Amino acid sequence: MFNCLLVDDERLARSELKRLLKMHPQCVITAEASSGEEALQQLTSHKIDLVFLDIQMPGLTGLQLAEHIPANTQFIFCTAFNSFALDAFELNAVDYLLKPIAPERLAKALQKLRPTNDNNNATVHYLAEQHGILLKFGDSQRVVRLNEISRFESIGNHAAVYTPYGKSFIHSSLAKIEQKLDPELFFKASRADIVRISAISHIEPSIAEGGLVAILQDGQQVDVSRRQAQQLKQQFSAF
């Protein structure tokens, strides 16, 4: 089940979205907000798993609001304008729906959601650090332990795996990989990268506004999205 927050300054738009979501019982409308400021209050008052948010709103815009949404809360943009799509995906949006929202597009967007880990679900079992993964390097295959992997990078329908023995590839999406990794050990830097926290040597400002670049101990440079930048700083905060 997903506890949902609907954010739109137009009441009719929220009503239409509620009508569409009735076809998806896994989505429970927990709260609504007519502004970004009100949405921030709702996020602190309720346990929210999924936010549907408009972009162009008076005061705090949807893009600005997205930067303050907790990293474990997923969100989908619902807007009448397609010019913000690039910014939306840089913020790790699950999807970007154009109004009027087509029922089939909403259904596809919901299929992209990561499952929630609420009390009704079975305990999540992350891969152990000594878990072995069979990877191919040239003409040979090698069992690599999870604790030897410093980074997973999304490349089309595959993921590149970075190890001390070189780079290999596995046929899996980054979303599926993320579900198996302990968030205490791995950090999702962007839609394209997951890095081992202990492999990060230092952090530098990015050319992209609000972003960061994580420099790994082996010299790799990994872009950190605007939305994840604050969370990464908190990872290395003592207090």
Accessible surface in RSA format (square Angstrom, percent):
REM  Atomic radii and reference values for relative SASA: ProtOr
REM  Chains: A
REM  Algorithm: Lee & Richards
REM  Probe-radius: 1.40
REM  Slices: 20
REM RES _ NUM      All-atoms   Total-Side   Main-Chain    Non-polar    All polar
REM                ABS   REL    ABS   REL    ABS   REL    ABS   REL    ABS   REL
RES MET A   1   109.27  56.6  83.90  55.5  25.38  60.4  61.49  52.3  47.78  63.3
RES PHE A   2    21.75  10.9  21.75  13.5   0.00   0.0  21.75  13.2   0.00   0.0
RES ASN A   3    41.03  28.3  40.94  39.6   0.08   0.2   1.00   2.4  40.03  38.7
RES CYS A   4     0.00   0.0   0.00   0.0   0.00   0.0   0.00   0.0   0.00   0.0
RES LEU A   5     0.03   0.0   0.03   0.0   0.00   0.0   0.03   0.0   0.00   0.0
RES LEU A   6     0.94   0.5   0.94   0.7   0.00   0.0   0.94   0.7   0.00   0.0
RES VAL A   7     2.88   1.9   0.00   0.0   2.88   7.0   0.00   0.0   2.88   7.8
RES ASP A   8     9.25   6.5   9.25   9.2   0.00   0.0   5.47  12.9   3.78   3.8
RES ASP A   9    55.16  38.6  31.76  31.6  23.40  55.3   7.61  17.9  47.54  47.4
RES GLU A  10   101.18  58.1  96.80  73.2   4.39  10.4  28.56  55.2  72.63  59.3
RES ARG A  11   158.45  66.5 152.21  77.6   6.23  14.8  62.05  84.8  96.40  58.4
RES LEU A  12   128.18  71.4 123.62  88.4   4.56  11.5 123.62  86.8   4.56  12.3
RES ALA A  13    22.54  20.7   8.22  12.7  14.32  32.6  16.06  22.6   6.48  17.2
RES ARG A  14    32.76  13.8  31.61  16.1   1.15   2.7   2.33   3.2  30.44  18.4
RES SER A  15    44.42  37.5  38.24  51.0   6.19  14.3  26.94  57.4  17.48  24.5
RES GLU A  16    71.67  41.1  68.38  51.7   3.28   7.8  39.98  77.3  31.68  25.9
RES LEU A  17    12.15   6.8  11.73   8.4   0.42   1.0  11.95   8.4   0.20   0.5
RES LYS A  18    68.23  33.3  66.57  40.8   1.66   4.0  27.74  25.0  40.48  43.1
RES ARG A  19   133.89  56.2 129.15  65.8   4.73  11.3  60.37  82.5  73.52  44.6
RES LEU A  20     8.02   4.5   6.29   4.5   1.73   4.3   6.81   4.8   1.21   3.3
RES LEU A  21     4.62   2.6   1.57   1.1   3.04   7.7   1.93   1.4   2.68   7.2
RES LYS A  22   165.66  80.8 135.28  83.0  30.38  72.3  88.32  79.5  77.34  82.4
RES MET A  23   151.25  78.3 129.63  85.8  21.62  51.5 100.40  85.4  50.84  67.4
RES HIS A  24    30.10  16.5  29.58  20.6   0.52   1.3  15.27  15.7  14.83  17.3
RES PRO A  25   107.65  78.5  92.00  83.9  15.64  56.9 101.96  84.2   5.68  35.3
RES GLN A  26    63.77  35.7  61.62  45.0   2.15   5.1  29.81  63.4  33.96  25.8
RES CYS A  27    10.78   8.2   0.00   0.0  10.78  25.3   0.00   0.0  10.78  11.6
RES VAL A  28    62.43  41.1  59.10  53.5   3.34   8.0  62.43  54.2   0.00   0.0
RES ILE A  29    58.50  33.3  32.37  24.1  26.13  63.0  32.37  23.3  26.13  70.9
RES THR A  30    50.21  35.7  24.02  24.4  26.19  62.4  27.30  36.7  22.92  34.6
RES ALA A  31    10.51   9.7   1.42   2.2   9.09  20.7  10.51  14.8   0.00   0.0
RES GLU A  32    51.00  29.3  43.23  32.7   7.77  18.5  19.82  38.3  31.18  25.5
RES ALA A  33     1.64   1.5   0.00   0.0   1.64   3.7   1.64   2.3   0.00   0.0
RES SER A  34    49.53  41.9  43.90  58.6   5.63  13.0  20.04  42.7  29.49  41.3
RES SER A  35    28.89  24.4  28.89  38.6   0.00   0.0  19.68  41.9   9.21  12.9
RES GLY A  36     0.00   0.0   0.00   N/A   0.00   0.0   0.00   0.0   0.00   0.0
RES GLU A  37    84.91  48.7  82.21  62.2   2.70   6.4  60.99 118.0  23.92  19.5
RES GLU A  38    60.75  34.9  58.34  44.1   2.42   5.8  23.41  45.3  37.34  30.5
RES ALA A  39     0.00   0.0   0.00   0.0   0.00   0.0   0.00   0.0   0.00   0.0
RES LEU A  40    58.59  32.6  57.07  40.8   1.52   3.8  57.56  40.4   1.03   2.8
RES GLN A  41   120.08  67.1 116.85  85.4   3.24   7.7  38.98  83.0  81.10  61.5
RES GLN A  42    36.47  20.4  36.17  26.4   0.30   0.7   2.43   5.2  34.04  25.8
RES LEU A  43    23.75  13.2   7.83   5.6  15.92  40.0   7.87   5.5  15.87  42.7
RES THR A  44   121.25  86.2  82.70  83.8  38.55  91.9  76.63 102.9  44.62  67.5
RES SER A  45    81.63  69.0  43.84  58.5  37.80  87.1  27.79  59.2  53.84  75.4
RES HIS A  46    74.66  40.8  59.77  41.5  14.89  38.1  44.08  45.4  30.58  35.6
RES LYS A  47   124.08  60.5 106.91  65.6  17.16  40.9 107.78  97.0  16.29  17.4
RES ILE A  48    13.15   7.5   0.98   0.7  12.17  29.3   0.98   0.7  12.17  33.0
RES ASP A  49    14.56  10.2  12.37  12.3   2.18   5.2   2.73   6.4  11.83  11.8
RES LEU A  50     0.00   0.0   0.00   0.0   0.00   0.0   0.00   0.0   0.00   0.0
RES VAL A  51     0.07   0.0   0.07   0.1   0.00   0.0   0.07   0.1   0.00   0.0
RES PHE A  52     1.63   0.8   0.39   0.2   1.24   3.2   0.72   0.4   0.91   2.6
RES LEU A  53     0.61   0.3   0.00   0.0   0.61   1.5   0.61   0.4   0.00   0.0
RES ASP A  54    11.15   7.8  10.47  10.4   0.69   1.6   0.00   0.0  11.15  11.1
RES ILE A  55     2.65   1.5   2.64   2.0   0.01   0.0   2.64   1.9   0.01   0.0
RES GLN A  56    90.46  50.6  78.09  57.1  12.37  29.4  28.75  61.2  61.70  46.8
RES MET A  57    13.16   6.8   0.00   0.0  13.16  31.3   3.31   2.8   9.85  13.1
RES PRO A  58    94.06  68.6  78.89  71.9  15.17  55.1  91.43  75.5   2.63  16.3
RES GLY A  59    62.43  77.0   0.00   N/A  62.43  77.0  34.71  95.2  27.72  62.1
RES LEU A  60    34.76  19.4  31.96  22.9   2.80   7.0  33.86  23.8   0.90   2.4
RES THR A  61    43.29  30.8  43.29  43.9   0.00   0.0  40.00  53.7   3.28   5.0
RES GLY A  62     0.00   0.0   0.00   N/A   0.00   0.0   0.00   0.0   0.00   0.0
RES LEU A  63    24.65  13.7  24.52  17.5   0.12   0.3  24.65  17.3   0.00   0.0
RES GLN A  64    88.81  49.7  86.75  63.4   2.06   4.9  26.48  56.4  62.33  47.3
RES LEU A  65     0.13   0.1   0.13   0.1   0.00   0.0   0.13   0.1   0.00   0.0
RES ALA A  66     0.00   0.0   0.00   0.0   0.00   0.0   0.00   0.0   0.00   0.0
RES GLU A  67    68.53  39.3  51.78  39.2  16.75  39.9   6.53  12.6  62.00  50.6
RES HIS A  68   114.23  62.4  90.41  62.8  23.81  60.9  53.89  55.5  60.34  70.2
RES ILE A  69     5.89   3.3   0.00   0.0   5.89  14.2   0.00   0.0   5.89  16.0
RES PRO A  70    62.59  45.6  51.15  46.6  11.45  41.6  62.59  51.7   0.00   0.0
RES ALA A  71    32.56  29.9  13.12  20.3  19.44  44.2  13.76  19.4  18.80  49.8
RES ASN A  72   123.79  85.4 101.57  98.2  22.21  53.5  40.53  97.5  83.26  80.5
RES THR A  73     6.28   4.5   6.20   6.3   0.08   0.2   0.03   0.0   6.25   9.5
RES GLN A  74     9.70   5.4   7.16   5.2   2.54   6.0   2.95   6.3   6.75   5.1
RES PHE A  75     0.24   0.1   0.07   0.0   0.17   0.4   0.07   0.0   0.17   0.5
RES ILE A  76     0.00   0.0   0.00   0.0   0.00   0.0   0.00   0.0   0.00   0.0
RES PHE A  77     0.00   0.0   0.00   0.0   0.00   0.0   0.00   0.0   0.00   0.0
RES CYS A  78     5.70   4.3   5.70   6.4   0.00   0.0   5.70  14.4   0.00   0.0
RES THR A  79     0.42   0.3   0.42   0.4   0.00   0.0   0.00   0.0   0.42   0.6
RES ALA A  80    63.81  58.7  38.69  59.7  25.12  57.1  38.69  54.5  25.11  66.5
RES PHE A  81    98.09  49.1  95.12  58.9   2.97   7.7  98.09  59.5   0.00   0.0
RES ASN A  82   105.03  72.4  91.64  88.6  13.39  32.2  14.34  34.5  90.69  87.7
RES SER A  83    90.20  76.2  54.51  72.7  35.69  82.2  52.69 112.2  37.51  52.5
RES PHE A  84    47.17  23.6  46.93  29.1   0.24   0.6  47.17  28.6   0.00   0.0
RES ALA A  85    30.27  27.8  29.84  46.0   0.43   1.0  29.84  42.0   0.43   1.1
RES LEU A  86   131.41  73.2 125.22  89.6   6.19  15.6 128.93  90.5   2.48   6.7
RES ASP A  87    52.26  36.6  51.77  51.5   0.49   1.2   1.91   4.5  50.35  50.2
RES ALA A  88     0.00   0.0   0.00   0.0   0.00   0.0   0.00   0.0   0.00   0.0
RES PHE A  89    65.38  32.7  62.77  38.9   2.60   6.8  63.19  38.3   2.19   6.3
RES GLU A  90    81.71  46.9  72.90  55.1   8.81  21.0  36.17  70.0  45.54  37.2
RES LEU A  91     0.00   0.0   0.00   0.0   0.00   0.0   0.00   0.0   0.00   0.0
RES ASN A  92    17.31  11.9   8.03   7.8   9.28  22.3   5.82  14.0  11.49  11.1
RES ALA A  93     0.00   0.0   0.00   0.0   0.00   0.0   0.00   0.0   0.00   0.0
RES VAL A  94    16.88  11.1  10.15   9.2   6.73  16.2  14.92  13.0   1.96   5.3
RES ASP A  95     3.36   2.4   3.36   3.3   0.00   0.0   0.00   0.0   3.36   3.3
RES TYR A  96    17.60   8.2   9.73   5.5   7.88  20.5   9.73   7.3   7.88   9.7
RES LEU A  97     1.70   0.9   0.86   0.6   0.84   2.1   1.70   1.2   0.00   0.0
RES LEU A  98    82.82  46.1  71.37  51.1  11.44  28.8  71.37  50.1  11.44  30.8
RES LYS A  99    53.29  26.0  37.10  22.8  16.19  38.5  31.61  28.4  21.68  23.1
RES PRO A 100   131.27  95.7 113.51 103.5  17.75  64.5 119.51  98.7  11.75  73.1
RES ILE A 101    20.39  11.6   9.30   6.9  11.09  26.7   9.76   7.0  10.63  28.8
RES ALA A 102    33.69  31.0  27.36  42.2   6.32  14.4  31.74  44.7   1.95   5.2
RES PRO A 103    80.95  59.0  77.10  70.3   3.84  14.0  78.99  65.2   1.96  12.2
RES GLU A 104   110.87  63.7 103.52  78.3   7.35  17.5  57.92 112.0  52.95  43.2
RES ARG A 105    83.11  34.9  83.11  42.4   0.00   0.0  47.59  65.0  35.52  21.5
RES LEU A 106     0.71   0.4   0.71   0.5   0.00   0.0   0.71   0.5   0.00   0.0
RES ALA A 107    31.12  28.6  29.27  45.2   1.85   4.2  29.70  41.8   1.42   3.8
RES LYS A 108   119.25  58.2 117.70  72.2   1.55   3.7  61.98  55.8  57.27  61.0
RES ALA A 109     0.00   0.0   0.00   0.0   0.00   0.0   0.00   0.0   0.00   0.0
RES LEU A 110    12.80   7.1   2.87   2.1   9.93  25.0   3.15   2.2   9.65  26.0
RES GLN A 111   146.75  82.1 110.79  81.0  35.96  85.6  45.22  96.2 101.53  77.0
RES LYS A 112   112.25  54.8  87.80  53.9  24.45  58.2  67.03  60.3  45.22  48.2
RES LEU A 113    19.43  10.8   1.71   1.2  17.72  44.5   1.71   1.2  17.72  47.7
RES ARG A 114    56.03  23.5  55.40  28.2   0.63   1.5  13.56  18.5  42.46  25.7
RES PRO A 115    81.68  59.5  65.70  59.9  15.98  58.1  70.50  58.2  11.18  69.5
RES THR A 116    18.63  13.3   8.87   9.0   9.76  23.3  13.25  17.8   5.38   8.1
RES ASN A 117   100.19  69.1  65.64  63.4  34.55  83.2  23.67  57.0  76.52  74.0
RES ASP A 118    31.10  21.8  20.57  20.5  10.52  24.9  17.64  41.5  13.45  13.4
RES ASN A 119   157.89 108.9 124.57 120.4  33.31  80.2  35.64  85.8 122.24 118.2
RES ASN A 120   134.44  92.7  98.63  95.3  35.81  86.2  29.28  70.5 105.16 101.6
RES ASN A 121    64.53  44.5  45.56  44.0  18.97  45.7  17.17  41.3  47.37  45.8
RES ALA A 122    92.43  85.0  64.44  99.4  27.99  63.7  75.72 106.6  16.71  44.3
RES THR A 123   106.42  75.7  88.03  89.2  18.39  43.8  59.04  79.3  47.38  71.6
RES VAL A 124    53.05  34.9  33.95  30.7  19.09  46.0  39.20  34.1  13.84  37.5
RES HIS A 125   147.63  80.7 131.93  91.7  15.70  40.2  92.47  95.3  55.16  64.2
RES TYR A 126    82.15  38.4  58.20  33.1  23.95  62.3  41.12  30.9  41.03  50.6
RES LEU A 127    50.45  28.1  42.61  30.5   7.83  19.7  44.88  31.5   5.57  15.0
RES ALA A 128    67.39  62.0  53.55  82.6  13.84  31.5  63.49  89.4   3.90  10.3
RES GLU A 129    53.11  30.5  48.70  36.8   4.41  10.5  36.66  70.9  16.45  13.4
RES GLN A 130   112.39  62.8 105.80  77.3   6.59  15.7  60.83 129.5  51.56  39.1
RES HIS A 131    76.88  42.0  68.42  47.6   8.46  21.6  43.52  44.9  33.35  38.8
RES GLY A 132    27.11  33.4   0.00   N/A  27.11  33.4   4.74  13.0  22.36  50.1
RES ILE A 133    32.45  18.5  29.38  21.9   3.06   7.4  32.45  23.4   0.00   0.0
RES LEU A 134   108.61  60.5  82.90  59.3  25.72  64.6  82.90  58.2  25.72  69.2
RES LEU A 135     2.08   1.2   0.32   0.2   1.76   4.4   2.08   1.5   0.00   0.0
RES LYS A 136   125.13  61.0 115.17  70.7   9.96  23.7  57.73  52.0  67.40  71.8
RES PHE A 137    34.02  17.0  23.97  14.8  10.05  26.2  28.33  17.2   5.70  16.3
RES GLY A 138    64.23  79.2   0.00   N/A  64.23  79.2  43.29 118.8  20.94  46.9
RES ASP A 139   155.51 108.9 118.65 118.1  36.86  87.1  38.39  90.4 117.12 116.8
RES SER A 140    66.68  56.3  61.07  81.5   5.61  12.9  46.06  98.1  20.62  28.9
RES GLN A 141   117.68  65.8  86.96  63.6  30.72  73.1  19.70  41.9  97.99  74.3
RES ARG A 142   112.88  47.4 108.43  55.3   4.45  10.6  27.33  37.4  85.55  51.9
RES VAL A 143    77.31  50.9  60.54  54.8  16.78  40.4  60.54  52.6  16.78  45.5
RES VAL A 144     0.00   0.0   0.00   0.0   0.00   0.0   0.00   0.0   0.00   0.0
RES ARG A 145   100.77  42.3 100.77  51.4   0.00   0.0  16.84  23.0  83.93  50.9
RES LEU A 146     1.52   0.8   1.52   1.1   0.00   0.0   1.52   1.1   0.00   0.0
RES ASN A 147    61.01  42.1  41.10  39.7  19.90  47.9  10.79  26.0  50.22  48.5
RES GLU A 148    51.17  29.4  39.20  29.7  11.96  28.5  24.46  47.3  26.71  21.8
RES ILE A 149     0.49   0.3   0.00   0.0   0.49   1.2   0.41   0.3   0.08   0.2
RES SER A 150    20.39  17.2  19.94  26.6   0.45   1.0  17.78  37.9   2.61   3.7
RES ARG A 151    22.69   9.5  22.69  11.6   0.00   0.0   0.00   0.0  22.69  13.8
RES PHE A 152     3.38   1.7   3.38   2.1   0.00   0.0   3.38   2.0   0.00   0.0
RES GLU A 153    39.03  22.4  39.03  29.5   0.00   0.0   0.28   0.5  38.75  31.6
RES SER A 154    39.10  33.0  25.50  34.0  13.60  31.3   3.48   7.4  35.62  49.9
RES ILE A 155    75.35  42.9  68.55  51.1   6.79  16.4  72.26  52.0   3.08   8.4
RES GLY A 156    74.06  91.3   0.00   N/A  74.06  91.3  43.67 119.8  30.38  68.0
RES ASN A 157   116.87  80.6 104.28 100.8  12.59  30.3  15.91  38.3 100.96  97.6
RES HIS A 158    77.45  42.3  76.43  53.1   1.01   2.6  45.82  47.2  31.63  36.8
RES ALA A 159     0.00   0.0   0.00   0.0   0.00   0.0   0.00   0.0   0.00   0.0
RES ALA A 160     0.00   0.0   0.00   0.0   0.00   0.0   0.00   0.0   0.00   0.0
RES VAL A 161     0.74   0.5   0.74   0.7   0.00   0.0   0.74   0.6   0.00   0.0
RES TYR A 162    34.29  16.0  34.01  19.3   0.28   0.7  25.78  19.4   8.51  10.5
RES THR A 163    18.05  12.8   0.00   0.0  18.05  43.0   3.14   4.2  14.91  22.5
RES PRO A 164   100.47  73.2  55.39  50.5  45.08 163.9  68.82  56.8  31.65 196.7
RES TYR A 165    83.80  39.1  53.35  30.4  30.45  79.2  45.29  34.0  38.51  47.5
RES GLY A 166    35.27  43.5   0.00   N/A  35.27  43.5  33.67  92.4   1.59   3.6
RES LYS A 167    98.91  48.3  74.08  45.5  24.83  59.1  34.77  31.3  64.14  68.3
RES SER A 168     2.85   2.4   0.99   1.3   1.86   4.3   1.86   4.0   0.99   1.4
RES PHE A 169   103.78  51.9  83.47  51.7  20.31  52.8  83.47  50.6  20.31  58.1
RES ILE A 170    38.96  22.2  33.31  24.8   5.65  13.6  38.96  28.1   0.00   0.0
RES HIS A 171   140.15  76.6 112.41  78.1  27.74  71.0  79.15  81.6  61.00  71.0
RES SER A 172    27.83  23.5  20.94  27.9   6.89  15.9  20.93  44.6   6.90   9.7
RES SER A 173    51.03  43.1  42.87  57.2   8.15  18.8  44.10  93.9   6.92   9.7
RES LEU A 174    11.15   6.2   7.88   5.6   3.27   8.2   8.09   5.7   3.06   8.2
RES ALA A 175    43.17  39.7  39.56  61.1   3.61   8.2  40.16  56.6   3.01   8.0
RES LYS A 176   138.30  67.5 134.18  82.3   4.11   9.8  77.11  69.4  61.19  65.2
RES ILE A 177    15.41   8.8  11.27   8.4   4.14  10.0  15.41  11.1   0.00   0.0
RES GLU A 178    41.54  23.8  37.06  28.0   4.48  10.7  17.28  33.4  24.26  19.8
RES GLN A 179    74.44  41.6  60.89  44.5  13.55  32.3  24.63  52.4  49.81  37.8
RES LYS A 180   108.94  53.1 108.94  66.8   0.00   0.0  56.16  50.5  52.79  56.2
RES LEU A 181     7.47   4.2   4.12   3.0   3.35   8.4   4.12   2.9   3.35   9.0
RES ASP A 182    36.59  25.6  35.74  35.6   0.85   2.0   2.38   5.6  34.21  34.1
RES PRO A 183    75.98  55.4  66.95  61.0   9.03  32.8  70.07  57.8   5.91  36.7
RES GLU A 184   139.37  80.0 120.35  91.0  19.02  45.3  41.92  81.1  97.44  79.6
RES LEU A 185    59.00  32.9  56.63  40.5   2.36   5.9  58.34  41.0   0.66   1.8
RES PHE A 186     9.38   4.7   2.60   1.6   6.78  17.6   2.82   1.7   6.57  18.8
RES PHE A 187     5.54   2.8   3.49   2.2   2.05   5.3   5.54   3.4   0.00   0.0
RES LYS A 188    46.87  22.9  40.38  24.8   6.48  15.4  15.94  14.3  30.93  32.9
RES ALA A 189     0.19   0.2   0.19   0.3   0.00   0.0   0.19   0.3   0.00   0.0
RES SER A 190    18.11  15.3  18.11  24.2   0.00   0.0  14.43  30.7   3.68   5.2
RES ARG A 191   104.32  43.8  90.84  46.3  13.49  32.1  27.85  38.1  76.48  46.3
RES ALA A 192    42.39  39.0  41.48  64.0   0.91   2.1  42.12  59.3   0.27   0.7
RES ASP A 193    10.85   7.6  10.85  10.8   0.00   0.0   0.00   0.0  10.85  10.8
RES ILE A 194     2.69   1.5   2.69   2.0   0.00   0.0   2.69   1.9   0.00   0.0
RES VAL A 195     0.40   0.3   0.40   0.4   0.00   0.0   0.40   0.3   0.00   0.0
RES ARG A 196    20.49   8.6  20.49  10.4   0.00   0.0  12.70  17.4   7.79   4.7
RES ILE A 197    23.38  13.3  22.58  16.8   0.81   1.9  22.58  16.3   0.81   2.2
RES SER A 198    79.69  67.3  57.90  77.3  21.79  50.2  57.47 122.4  22.22  31.1
RES ALA A 199    11.98  11.0   9.17  14.1   2.81   6.4  11.98  16.9   0.00   0.0
RES ILE A 200    15.10   8.6   1.73   1.3  13.37  32.2   1.73   1.2  13.37  36.3
RES SER A 201    64.91  54.9  31.70  42.3  33.21  76.5   9.82  20.9  55.09  77.2
RES HIS A 202    87.23  47.7  79.84  55.5   7.39  18.9  71.98  74.2  15.25  17.8
RES ILE A 203    54.23  30.9  28.01  20.9  26.22  63.2  28.01  20.2  26.22  71.1
RES GLU A 204    75.95  43.6  75.41  57.1   0.54   1.3  18.22  35.2  57.73  47.1
RES PRO A 205   118.32  86.2 101.60  92.6  16.72  60.8 101.70  84.0  16.62 103.3
RES SER A 206    27.29  23.1   9.33  12.5  17.96  41.4   2.00   4.3  25.29  35.4
RES ILE A 207   186.35 106.0 155.06 115.5  31.29  75.4 162.52 117.0  23.83  64.7
RES ALA A 208    61.41  56.5  49.35  76.2  12.06  27.4  58.91  83.0   2.49   6.6
RES GLU A 209   154.73  88.8 137.01 103.7  17.71  42.2  59.20 114.5  95.52  78.0
RES GLY A 210    51.66  63.7   0.00   N/A  51.66  63.7  32.95  90.4  18.71  41.9
RES GLY A 211     8.01   9.9   0.00   N/A   8.01   9.9   2.20   6.0   5.82  13.0
RES LEU A 212    16.15   9.0  15.99  11.4   0.16   0.4  15.99  11.2   0.16   0.4
RES VAL A 213    18.64  12.3  18.64  16.9   0.00   0.0  18.64  16.2   0.00   0.0
RES ALA A 214     0.30   0.3   0.30   0.5   0.00   0.0   0.30   0.4   0.00   0.0
RES ILE A 215    17.10   9.7  17.10  12.7   0.00   0.0  17.10  12.3   0.00   0.0
RES LEU A 216     2.90   1.6   0.70   0.5   2.20   5.5   0.70   0.5   2.20   5.9
RES GLN A 217   132.24  73.9  97.30  71.1  34.94  83.2  32.70  69.6  99.54  75.5
RES ASP A 218    96.76  67.8  54.77  54.5  41.99  99.3  49.62 116.8  47.14  47.0
RES GLY A 219    47.96  59.1   0.00   N/A  47.96  59.1  31.15  85.5  16.81  37.7
RES GLN A 220    33.92  19.0  25.77  18.8   8.15  19.4  30.69  65.3   3.23   2.4
RES GLN A 221   125.93  70.4 101.84  74.4  24.09  57.4  19.64  41.8 106.29  80.6
RES VAL A 222     1.22   0.8   0.00   0.0   1.22   2.9   1.22   1.1   0.00   0.0
RES ASP A 223    96.61  67.7  92.81  92.4   3.80   9.0  30.34  71.4  66.26  66.1
RES VAL A 224     3.59   2.4   0.22   0.2   3.37   8.1   0.22   0.2   3.37   9.1
RES SER A 225    16.72  14.1   4.71   6.3  12.01  27.7  16.06  34.2   0.66   0.9
RES ARG A 226    58.53  24.6  47.53  24.2  11.00  26.2  11.82  16.2  46.71  28.3
RES ARG A 227    19.40   8.1  11.72   6.0   7.68  18.3   1.12   1.5  18.28  11.1
RES GLN A 228    10.88   6.1  10.88   8.0   0.00   0.0   0.28   0.6  10.60   8.0
RES ALA A 229     5.88   5.4   5.88   9.1   0.00   0.0   5.88   8.3   0.00   0.0
RES GLN A 230   100.52  56.2  99.35  72.6   1.18   2.8  43.49  92.6  57.03  43.3
RES GLN A 231    57.62  32.2  55.31  40.4   2.31   5.5  18.89  40.2  38.74  29.4
RES LEU A 232     0.21   0.1   0.21   0.1   0.00   0.0   0.21   0.1   0.00   0.0
RES LYS A 233   109.46  53.4 100.10  61.4   9.36  22.3  51.53  46.4  57.93  61.7
RES GLN A 234   109.84  61.4  95.54  69.8  14.30  34.0  30.45  64.8  79.39  60.2
RES GLN A 235    69.86  39.1  38.44  28.1  31.43  74.8   8.67  18.5  61.19  46.4
RES PHE A 236   103.16  51.6  68.58  42.5  34.58  90.0  75.35  45.7  27.81  79.6
RES SER A 237    63.94  54.0  35.10  46.8  28.84  66.4  26.35  56.1  37.59  52.7
RES ALA A 238    89.84  82.6  46.92  72.4  42.92  97.6  58.27  82.1  31.57  83.6
RES PHE A 239   230.12 115.1 168.32 104.3  61.80 160.8 206.57 125.2  23.56  67.4
END  Absolute sums over single chains surface
CHAIN  1 A    12942.4      10338.3       2604.1       7105.3       5837.2
END  Absolute sums over all chains
TOTAL         12942.4      10338.3       2604.1       7105.3       5837.2
